[in-house]
Amino acid sequence: MNVEIAALEAIAREKNLSFETVLDAMEGALANAYKRSNADAEEARVVIDRSSGEVTVFAQRLDEEGNVIDEWVDTPADAGGRMIAQTVKQVLTQRLREAERELTYGEYSGKNGDLVTGTIQIHDNRVVVLDLGNAEAVLPVAEQVPSERYEHGSRMRAIVTEVRKSMKGPQIIVSRSHPDLVASLFRLEVPEIEAGTIEIRGVAREAGYRTKIAVATNDPNVDPVGACVGPRGSRVRSIVESLNQEKIDIVTWSEEPAQLVANALSPSKVSEVYLYPEDQTALVVVPDYQLSLAIGREGQNARLAARLTRWRIDIKSETQFAEEQQAFQEALDRGEIDEFGNPIGEPDAGSDDGSAAAETAEAAPPAPE
């Protein structure tokens, strides 16, 4: 009995599997078929000659000492007939499918954090399925961006967050909302990042609305922000389009916390930054006309800046800051508080409505020297 080596090689090419993998699957399928057609055969082993395709079948048994003994089985040219042929086809198909799944799992299992591009195949109220070409990826509800619409047939980029094994093959989980998606898009669009000249030091994101990304340069001749923006904004514009017009603030990373906080509040201008390391708080003073910009809509700009820098940020206008400092100094002069802002004694007995106490409570802590 012989098999066509050329046919097995064609299957290997079609399935993108190694020839040895296909050959092993064929040997296993023939062994399984032999066992099914021979009730007395408990185990069998099949060897296919790699050159001629000649099939040799060995029945396996245990000797008195428990060792596995191979016994050659005479297999005529018509061995198996139609029933065995069907069995071989079924088992071979199953084993090739399993080999493909293992190959796909091996390809994607080490790709957590990698960027993938796929075509939307299925979309319902809960899940989006992407066709990656050689595999499918699932975009769960938790990883979707609420403001995005996922239309069948459209192409989309996402980031791999997890690869799971299942009975139906590897399940590739991807995300559109993860901050690393933005970082991966910048690595794709900015060659200086891929080369290591520019480093991404931090990303803070509210998916679908706004992202802040901090970058640093290892070459003093390269402007990290300018490189990420690209000629006439071409690089960042491409990323914004990939994120469905999500706003992106690119800021310069600094090892100096005060400077980093000031940079992170871009696009607003900052007058002063006072740090209180004991509770990781930064008091930021901005020009009066910049206050709403620094805070952002519903506090978004300040919130993202805090995530990016890992400092709690308290923003005040120059007028607010001056008034609170004046109130603090007046309370200090009256002896109601000490130089650290701690209350001293009871409010003045002559105060009829507690206004001094209220004024003291609202006084800002002293700005560090």
TATATA-V690448 format. One record per residue. RES is the residue in one small letter. SS is DSSP state (a for helix, b for strand, c for the rest). PHI is phi in radians with two decimals (NA if undefined). OMEGA is omega in radians with two decimals (none if undefined). Layout:
{{RES:SS:PHI:OMEGA} {RES:SS:PHI:OMEGA}}
//
This chain:
{{m:c:NA:-3.14} {n:b:-2.25:2.97} {v:c:-2.05:-3.13} {e:c:-1.43:3.12} {i:a:-1.07:-3.13} {a:a:-1.07:3.14} {a:a:-1.17:3.11} {l:a:-1.16:3.09} {e:a:-1.11:3.12} {a:a:-1.15:3.10} {i:a:-1.08:3.14} {a:a:-1.04:3.13} {r:a:-1.17:-3.10} {e:a:-1.13:-3.10} {k:a:-1.56:-3.11} {n:c:1.04:3.12} {l:c:-1.99:3.07} {s:c:-1.26:3.13} {f:a:-1.06:3.14} {e:a:-1.09:3.12} {t:a:-1.10:3.13} {v:a:-1.16:-3.14} {l:a:-1.12:3.09} {d:a:-1.06:3.13} {a:a:-1.12:3.13} {m:a:-1.17:3.11} {e:a:-1.09:3.11} {g:a:-1.13:3.13} {a:a:-1.15:3.12} {l:a:-1.14:3.12} {a:a:-1.10:3.13} {n:a:-1.11:3.14} {a:a:-1.13:3.13} {y:a:-1.09:-3.14} {k:a:-1.12:-3.13} {r:a:-1.18:-3.09} {s:a:-1.57:3.13} {n:c:-2.22:-3.04} {a:c:-1.08:-3.10} {d:c:-1.41:-3.07} {a:c:-1.54:3.11} {e:c:-1.44:3.13} {e:b:-2.37:3.11} {a:b:-2.59:3.08} {r:b:-2.31:-3.13} {v:b:-2.05:3.08} {v:b:-2.13:3.09} {i:b:-1.87:3.11} {d:c:-1.14:-3.04} {r:c:-1.16:-3.12} {s:c:-1.77:-3.05} {s:c:-1.55:-3.07} {g:c:1.44:-3.14} {e:b:-1.16:-3.09} {v:b:-1.77:3.06} {t:b:-2.11:-3.11} {v:b:-1.94:3.07} {f:b:-2.11:2.96} {a:b:-1.46:-3.08} {q:b:-1.97:3.08} {r:b:-2.49:3.10} {l:b:-1.74:3.06} {d:c:-1.44:-3.07} {e:c:-1.09:-3.12} {e:c:-1.65:3.10} {g:c:1.53:3.11} {n:c:-1.50:3.12} {v:b:-1.39:3.14} {i:b:-1.98:3.06} {d:b:-1.59:3.07} {e:b:-2.10:-3.12} {w:b:-1.12:3.13} {v:b:-1.97:3.11} {d:c:-1.28:-3.12} {t:c:-2.03:3.13} {p:c:-1.12:-3.05} {a:c:-1.04:-3.12} {d:c:-1.71:-3.07} {a:c:-0.98:3.02} {g:c:1.73:-3.12} {g:a:1.13:-3.06} {r:a:-1.13:-3.10} {m:a:-1.09:3.13} {i:a:-1.15:3.14} {a:a:-1.04:3.12} {q:a:-1.17:3.12} {t:a:-1.11:3.12} {v:a:-1.02:-3.12} {k:a:-1.08:-3.12} {q:a:-1.11:-3.09} {v:a:-1.17:3.13} {l:a:-1.08:3.12} {t:a:-1.05:-3.14} {q:a:-1.11:-3.10} {r:a:-1.22:3.07} {l:a:-1.18:3.11} {r:a:-1.10:3.11} {e:a:-1.11:3.12} {a:a:-1.13:3.10} {e:a:-1.11:3.13} {r:a:-1.11:3.12} {e:a:-1.12:3.12} {l:a:-1.11:3.14} {t:a:-1.14:3.12} {y:a:-1.07:3.12} {g:a:-1.10:-3.13} {e:a:-1.23:-3.03} {y:a:-1.75:-3.06} {s:c:-1.09:3.12} {g:c:-1.71:-3.04} {k:c:-1.88:3.05} {n:c:-0.98:-3.12} {g:c:1.62:-3.14} {d:c:-1.46:3.11} {l:b:-1.55:3.08} {v:b:-2.24:3.10} {t:b:-2.14:-3.13} {g:b:-2.52:3.10} {t:b:-1.85:-3.13} {i:b:-1.19:-3.13} {q:b:-1.83:-3.09} {i:b:-2.28:3.08} {h:b:-2.57:3.00} {d:c:-2.25:-3.06} {n:c:-1.24:-3.04} {r:c:-2.07:-2.97} {v:b:-2.49:3.04} {v:b:-2.11:3.11} {v:b:-1.92:3.13} {l:b:-1.88:3.02} {d:b:-1.55:-3.12} {l:c:-1.61:-3.12} {g:c:1.83:3.12} {n:c:-1.88:-3.13} {a:c:-2.86:3.07} {e:b:-2.01:3.11} {a:b:-2.14:-3.12} {v:b:-1.92:3.06} {l:b:-1.88:-3.10} {p:b:-1.21:3.13} {v:a:-1.00:-3.08} {a:a:-1.13:-3.11} {e:a:-1.81:3.13} {q:c:-1.55:3.07} {v:c:-1.80:-3.04} {p:c:-0.95:-3.07} {s:c:-1.45:-3.11} {e:c:-1.60:3.03} {r:c:-1.97:-3.09} {y:c:-1.88:-3.04} {e:c:-1.77:-3.12} {h:c:-0.98:3.09} {g:c:1.57:3.13} {s:c:-1.43:-3.13} {r:b:-1.63:-3.03} {m:b:-2.64:3.05} {r:b:-1.73:3.11} {a:b:-2.62:-3.13} {i:b:-2.01:-3.14} {v:b:-1.32:3.13} {t:b:-1.94:-3.10} {e:b:-2.86:3.02} {v:b:-2.23:-3.10} {r:b:-1.96:3.02} {k:c:-1.56:3.07} {s:c:-2.55:-3.14} {m:c:-1.11:-3.13} {k:c:-1.64:-3.13} {g:c:1.91:-3.11} {p:c:-1.15:3.06} {q:b:-1.88:-3.08} {i:b:-1.68:-3.14} {i:b:-1.72:-3.13} {v:b:-2.15:-3.09} {s:b:-2.38:2.98} {r:c:-1.90:-3.04} {s:c:-1.81:-3.07} {h:c:-1.19:3.10} {p:a:-1.02:-3.13} {d:a:-1.13:3.07} {l:a:-1.07:3.13} {v:a:-1.13:3.12} {a:a:-1.06:-3.14} {s:a:-1.16:3.11} {l:a:-1.14:3.09} {f:a:-1.18:3.09} {r:a:-1.10:3.13} {l:a:-1.24:-3.02} {e:a:-1.58:-3.04} {v:c:-1.97:-3.09} {p:a:-1.04:-3.14} {e:a:-1.12:3.08} {i:a:-1.27:3.12} {e:a:-1.08:-3.13} {a:a:-1.38:3.14} {g:c:1.60:3.11} {t:c:-1.21:3.10} {i:b:-2.04:3.12} {e:b:-2.07:3.01} {i:b:-1.55:-3.07} {r:b:-1.73:-3.14} {g:b:-3.06:3.09} {v:b:-2.40:3.02} {a:b:-2.18:-3.00} {r:b:-2.45:2.86} {e:b:-2.03:-2.93} {a:c:-0.94:3.13} {g:c:1.59:-3.08} {y:c:-2.12:-3.03} {r:b:-2.78:3.08} {t:b:-2.34:2.96} {k:b:-2.02:3.13} {i:b:-2.25:-3.13} {a:b:-1.81:-3.10} {v:b:-2.22:3.12} {a:b:-2.29:-3.14} {t:b:-2.01:3.03} {n:c:-1.74:3.12} {d:c:-2.25:-3.10} {p:c:-1.06:3.13} {n:c:-1.52:-3.11} {v:c:-1.96:3.08} {d:c:-1.45:-3.05} {p:a:-1.12:3.14} {v:a:-1.19:3.14} {g:a:-1.06:3.13} {a:a:-1.12:-3.14} {c:a:-1.28:3.09} {v:a:-1.22:3.11} {g:c:1.46:3.13} {p:a:-0.99:-3.14} {r:a:0.96:3.08} {g:a:1.33:-3.01} {s:a:-1.13:-3.07} {r:a:-1.24:-3.12} {v:a:-1.19:3.12} {r:a:-1.11:3.11} {s:a:-1.11:3.13} {i:a:-1.21:3.12} {v:a:-1.04:3.12} {e:a:-1.15:3.11} {s:a:-1.14:-3.13} {l:c:-1.78:3.11} {n:c:0.98:3.04} {q:c:1.21:3.02} {e:c:-1.14:-3.13} {k:b:-1.26:-3.13} {i:b:-2.30:3.03} {d:b:-1.83:3.10} {i:b:-1.81:-3.09} {v:b:-2.17:3.14} {t:b:-1.46:3.08} {w:c:-1.26:3.07} {s:c:-2.41:3.07} {e:c:-1.33:3.08} {e:c:-1.51:-3.05} {p:a:-0.96:-3.11} {a:a:-1.11:3.13} {q:a:-1.18:3.12} {l:a:-1.10:3.12} {v:a:-1.08:3.13} {a:a:-1.08:3.13} {n:a:-1.13:-3.06} {a:a:-1.16:-3.14} {l:c:-1.45:3.04} {s:c:-0.92:0.27} {p:c:-1.61:-3.14} {s:c:-1.36:3.08} {k:c:-1.62:-3.07} {v:c:-2.10:3.12} {s:c:-1.52:-3.10} {e:b:-2.55:3.01} {v:b:-2.27:3.10} {y:b:-1.97:-3.08} {l:b:-1.77:3.04} {y:b:-2.13:-3.01} {p:a:-1.04:-3.07} {e:a:-1.06:3.07} {d:a:-2.18:3.06} {q:c:0.90:-3.14} {t:b:-2.01:3.06} {a:b:-2.08:3.04} {l:b:-1.65:-3.06} {v:b:-1.95:3.10} {v:b:-1.88:-3.12} {v:b:-2.21:3.04} {p:c:-1.00:-3.08} {d:a:-0.91:-3.07} {y:a:-1.29:-3.14} {q:a:-1.77:-3.02} {l:a:-1.06:-3.10} {s:a:-1.15:3.11} {l:a:-1.18:-3.13} {a:a:-1.14:3.14} {i:a:-1.30:-3.14} {g:c:1.46:-3.13} {r:a:-1.12:-3.10} {e:a:0.96:3.08} {g:a:1.36:-3.01} {q:a:-1.14:-3.10} {n:a:-1.11:3.13} {a:a:-1.17:-3.12} {r:a:-1.14:3.13} {l:a:-1.19:3.10} {a:a:-1.09:3.12} {a:a:-1.12:3.11} {r:a:-1.13:-3.10} {l:a:-1.17:-3.05} {t:a:-1.63:-3.06} {r:c:1.13:3.00} {w:c:-2.05:2.97} {r:b:-1.24:-3.03} {i:b:-2.06:3.08} {d:b:-1.96:-3.04} {i:b:-1.88:3.09} {k:b:-2.35:3.05} {s:b:-1.33:3.12} {e:a:-1.03:3.12} {t:a:-1.15:3.11} {q:a:-1.02:-3.10} {f:a:-1.09:-3.13} {a:a:-1.09:-3.14} {e:a:-1.12:-3.13} {e:a:-1.23:3.09} {q:a:-1.15:3.10} {q:a:-1.13:3.12} {a:a:-1.11:3.12} {f:a:-1.12:-3.11} {q:a:-1.13:3.13} {e:a:-1.14:3.10} {a:a:-1.15:3.11} {l:a:-1.17:-3.14} {d:a:-1.13:3.14} {r:c:-1.39:3.14} {g:c:1.35:-3.13} {e:c:-1.46:3.11} {i:b:-2.40:3.04} {d:c:-1.60:-3.06} {e:c:-1.17:3.10} {f:c:-1.71:3.11} {g:c:1.56:3.13} {n:c:-1.42:-3.13} {p:b:-1.09:3.08} {i:c:-2.14:3.07} {g:c:1.15:-3.10} {e:c:-1.68:3.07} {p:c:-1.04:3.14} {d:c:-0.96:-3.10} {a:c:-1.06:-3.12} {g:c:-1.35:-3.14} {s:c:-1.33:-3.04} {d:c:-1.58:-3.08} {d:c:-2.32:3.10} {g:c:1.27:-3.08} {s:a:-1.10:-3.14} {a:a:-1.12:3.13} {a:a:-1.12:3.13} {a:a:-1.10:-3.14} {e:a:-1.10:3.13} {t:a:-1.10:-3.10} {a:a:-1.10:-3.10} {e:a:-1.53:-3.09} {a:c:-1.15:-3.14} {a:c:-1.34:3.04} {p:c:-1.11:-3.10} {p:c:-1.17:3.06} {a:c:-1.27:3.13} {p:c:-1.06:3.10} {e:c:-1.19:none}}
//
